[in-house]
């Protein structure tokens, strides 16, 4: 069973890529979220890790916060605890596509940990799209849903064919997260080894004009690229105590809301 090695992957701040027609029109409006908030927070968890089930999910559920989990079908936790991942979706959390094998570009600095057979630089566009479509099929078997969002592994676009890759993604997903399309509407942060106070400060000091903060966790109180369970709980407790200011929901629900606004109809 595949275990992904993130020891060399840095924390990153990236822009958000939207696959939404007419999104700029929504941005130009006096944009608010369903509860009237100016700022939304999407909490997501990558790779399908035991520490997420053990430490993150109980806190999310106790505070009635919905999140997105971008799982890998070949992850050990997904294989060993499949029913728990299925039940998580039944409780209203999102299962998102993160590919099957987590291919990343081995040619980039400090990427020697990328297995040769998972080197995105060696992938064809057709191979990548087939992998993503197969991952969608696996996820549908878990949750019965057809609509899906995608988090790009390592934030890596396909070298030399980025525009073609992004066009192909539109055939499979409502939206994606990564370093593809600057929007000025959203930011993405993948924190590690930070305190709860630092997580909250990031939320409080987001640049003016940003309407969506996307925080990508990996390990929570364990595994890799981890934040402590205490820091994670402190952030979620802050968000739960300030629902009138921050709209917190799964990424797919947030993107559906934006799409509805772009259609000119009420959510």
N, C-alpha and C positions, 0 to 999 in steps of 0.2 A: 504494500500500500504506500502510495506516494506521500512523503513528508517534505513540505517546502522549506527551504533554508533562506531566511531573510536576514541573516547576520550582516550582510553588506548593503542592505537597502536603506538609504537615508530617509529620515522624516522629510516630507515635502509639502509645500504649499503650492497648489495648482489652480488653474481656472477650470470652470465647469463647461463641458461640451453639451449643447442642447441640440436635439434633433426635432425641433418644433417649428412648424411653418408659421411665419409671421410673429415670431417671438418678440422681435424688436418693438412691435406695436403694443404688446402687453407691457413692455418695460416703459414705454413712453406715457402710459396711463398713470394715474395716481394709484399705484399698485398696492393692494392690500390682500392679505390671506383670509381664509374663510371666517376667522374670528375677529377680523378687523386689524390684525397685527401687521406691522410693517416688515417684520423679520421672521423668517422661518428657519428651523434647524432640522436637518435630516441627520440622524445617527445611523451609521452603517458599520457592518462588521464583516471583514473579508476572510475568506479561505475556509470557513467551516471548522472552527477549533473547539476543542473540549472546554477550554476556559470560558468561551462565550456562553455555552450552555450552562456551565456550572456557576459562573459568577455574574455575567451580564444579564442574561435572560430573567433570572429571579427579580433583579432590581427593576428592570423594565416593566415586568408584569405587575409588580407591587405598586408602581407609580402610574400604571395605566398609560405607558408611553409605547407607541408603535415604532418599530425600527426596520431596517433592511439588512438582510444577511446574504452576502454574496459568496455562496458556498462552491466548493470544488467537488464534482462528483467522485473524484478519485482520492479525496481526503480520508484519512483513517477514521476521523470522527463521524463523517457522513456514512461510511460503511458500517461502523460499529453501533451508531446511535440513530439510525435512520428514522425510527418511529418518533424520536424526540424532535427531529427537524421537521417532520411532517406535522406534528402537533403544534409546533411553533407557528407554522403557516396557518393552521386552523384557528389560532388565537388572534389572527389579524396582522401578523408580521409579514414582511415581504421576503420571499426567496428570490434573489437576483442572480443573473448570469455573470460568472467570473471566469468563463472558459472551462475546459476540462483539465488541462495540463499546466495552466498558468505560464504560457510561453512569454519570455522576456528577451530583450536584445542583449545577447552575450557580448557584443562588440563594444558596449558602453563601459565607461570606467567602473572598476570594482564589481564587475559582473561575472567573475570566474566561477561563482557558485551556480550559474545557470547550466543545467545539463545540456550536453550537445544536442540531444534529441528533443529538447524543449527550447531551442534557440529560435526566437522569432525571426531573426535575420535569415534563417534557412527556410522559413515557411513561405509557401505561395499564398496568394490571396484566397484562392479556392480552398486550400487546406484549412486556413484560419476560419473561413465562413462555415465550412462543414463542421468544424469543431464546435463553433458557437451554436449552430443549429442543433447539433446533437445534445449539447448541454441544455438547450431549451426543452428538448424532448424529455430529458431526464427530469428536469424541474417540473414539467407538466405532469409527469407520473407521480410526483410527490404531492403537488398542491392542486392539480386539476386546472390551472390557469394558463391562458394563452398569451396574455400581455406581459411583457417583461422589460426590465431595464438592465443595464450592463455597466460594470466597472472594469475598465481596461487594466489588465495585469501590468503592474509596475508603471502604469501611465504611458506605456510605450505604444506609439503609432508605428505602422509598418513603413520602414525606410523606403523613401522614393515614391511611394504610392499612397501617401496619407489621404489625399482627397478622394481617391477611388475607394479606399478603405472606409472612410466616413460615409460615403454614399451607400456602400453595401450595408453598413450598420443600420441605416434607416429602414432596411427591409425586415430587420429582425426585432428592433427595439423602439420603445417610446422615446428613450433618452439614454445617454451614457455619461459616465463620469471619467475624467482624465484630463490630459493636457492637450486637447485637440482644438477647441474653439473658444477663444476669449469672448466673453459676453458682457463683462462689467456688471453682471447681475448677481453672480454667485462666486463663492470661493470654496476651495476644498483643502482640508488639512488632515494629515495622517499623523497624529501625535504619538509619542512614545516617551516613557520615563519623564512625565510631567506631573505636576501636582494638580489637585482639584482646583486650587486657586488659579493656576495658570490656564486651565481649561476654561474656567468661568471668565477670566480676564480677556481671553481671546474672543469670547462671545460678546462681551460688553464693549470691546474696542474695535469691532469690525469697521472697515472704512465706510464712510457715508456713501449712500447709493446702492450698497449691497442689500439684496432682499432675501438671500438664501445662503446659509452657512451649512456646508456639508462636512461633517467630521467622520473620518474613516478610522475605526479601531481595528486592531488585529487581536493580539492577546489581551485579556483582561484578568489581571492577577495570575498570569501564567503564560505559557507558550512563548511567542516571540513578538518583537516590536510592541512590547507590552506597556500598558499603564496599570497602575495598581487598582485593585478592587475599590479601595477607599477613594481614590481620585475619581474613578468612574461614578461611584455612587454620589459623591459630592456634586458633580456636574449635573447628574440626572435629578437630584433633589432640588437644585437651583432652578432647573428648567420647569419642574413640576410646580414649584412655588411661584413661578412667574409666567403662567400660561397666558395671562392677558397681554403680555409683551412679546412672547415667543410662541409661534405656532410650530409644534413638533409633530412630525408624522413621517411615515415611510416615504422614500423617494418617489416611488411609483404614484402614490396618492398626490404628492405635490406636483408632479409633472402632469398628471391628469387634470388637475385644477388649472394649471397654466394653459394647457391645450384647450380647455373649455372656454377660458377667457379669450383666447385667440379666435375661437369660433364666434365670438360675440354673444354668447348665451350665458345665462346665470349658472353658477356651479350647483 
